[in-house]
Amino acid sequence: MVADVEEEEGPLPPYVIEHARSGRSKCKICKRKIDKGAVRLGVLVEGPFGSGYMWHYLSCAAKKMYERVEEAYAMNAWEAAQDPPDPADLPTLEELKVIAEKAAADREKKERERKTMPYAEIAPSNRSKCKQSGEPIPKGAVRIVLGKEAHFGNQVRTAPFAVLPVHLHDALEDPEIPQDPATLAEELRENSRGVDPDSLEEAIAEAGL
Ligand SMILES: [Zn+2]
């Protein structure tokens, strides 16, 4: 966090909207560099080494934290700037709200489309391999995707582990695949939209579930 914070002096307002005074800041959200002179929104953070601003492009901030943009506009945050933009040149709150709502809708859509593991799916190409056996999975075949835990320091992330039904049982031996075999068939029926029921039942039978 410290790297994105520029040092300031004196009591600081919670928000500032300004022309970037240097080209060193990065947008906290998209990670792109903010060019000197570009309009940026600073959100005050109190850290162990003092206070400073985290910087954002206005449009990025609108996507991720519209309420804060609203607050910044409500307190005319440009008035706190050393190099203030002309408020008339800034996007209006209404425009930023449109961006915010579109971003929220996109996130919701993605969330809905995200598949819940375990699930079965049809291999869209010949390029994937059964993670358990290394065999290629033919295009159009049913593959079963289990969640496999990957450890990064203290964090555990669950990554998809796609297998051919015939190799499913071996995959279930893996301690990093915490899948209860007893409920697997039912979970697959629940989670596998996009596979026709007959093919799914065939795969479940082939897997010996
Ligand atoms: Zn950004």
Residues whose N, C-alpha, C, O or C-beta is under 5 A from the ligand:
A	BS01	ZN	C27 I29 C30 K31 Y57 C60
